[in-house]
C-alpha cells in the first residue's frame, strides 16, 4: 500500500469519526429538549397533586428517571466534546 493511499484511508477514517461525533451530539441535543419539557410538565403535576400521596410518589419516581436520563445525556455530551477537542488537536498536529 502506498503512502498516498494510506493517507486517503486515514482521511476517510477521520471523516467517519467526525460524522459519528456530530451525529451523537445532535442526538443528545434532540433528547435534551423533550426531557426538559417532560420535567417541566411533571413539576407542574407534582404541584397540583402534592396532597395525593400515591400519585405524588409515582410522579416523583418518573421525575427521578427523567433526571437520570438528563444526567446520562449530559455525560455523553461532555464525552463528545472531549473527543471532538482531542480529535481537533490531533488533526492540527498533523497539519
N, C-alpha and C positions, 0 to 999 in steps of 0.2 A: 504494500500500500504506500503510495507516495505521500509526501508531507502535505501536499496541497489537498489531497482527498481526505487526509486525517483532519486537517483544519476545517474542511467543509463539514465533516461529520461532527466535530466539536461545536461548530456554529449551529448546526441543526439541533444538537442536544441542548445548547444554551437557549435557543428559541423555544424549545419544548418546555424547558424548566420555567422560563419566563411566562409562557402561556398558562402553565399549570398554577403558578403563583398568582397570576392575575385572576384566573377563574376562581381559585379558592378565596381570594379577597372579595370578589364580587358576591360569592355565595354567602360569606359571613355578613357582608353588608346587607344583603337581601334578607337574611334571617333576623337581623337585629331589629328592623322596623316592626315586623309582626309581634316579636317578643315584647317590645316596649308598649305597643298598643294593647296587647293582651294584659300586660301588667297594669296599665292604667285602668282598664275596664274592671279588672279584678279588684284593684284597690277601691274603686267606687262601690262594687258589690259588697266588699268587706265592711265598708262604712254603713251601708244600708242594712246589712244582716248581722251586725255586731251582737245583737241580743239573741239571735237564734243560734245557740251553741253548736248543734250538729252541722248546720250549714256553714257556719264560720270555720269550723275545724276542717271541713273538706276544702273550702276555698283557700285556707291557709296552706293546705297540702299542695294544691295546684300552684299557689304562689311560690312555694319553695322549689318546685320543679322548674318553673319558669326562670327563677333566679339561677338555678343550676345550669340551665341551658344558656342563659346570658353569660355566665362566667366561663363556660366552655367556649362559647363563641369569641369572647374577649381573649382568652388564652390562645385560640387558634389565630386570631388577628395579630397578636403580638408575635407569634411564631412566624407568620407570613412576613411581617415587617422585618424581623431579624434575618430571615432567609433572603429577602429582597435586598437588604442592605449588604449582607455578606456577598451575595451574588454580584451586586454592583461593584463592590470593592475588587473582587476577583477579576471582573471584566475590565475595570480601569487599569489594573496591574498588567493585563495582557496587552493593552494598547500601547 
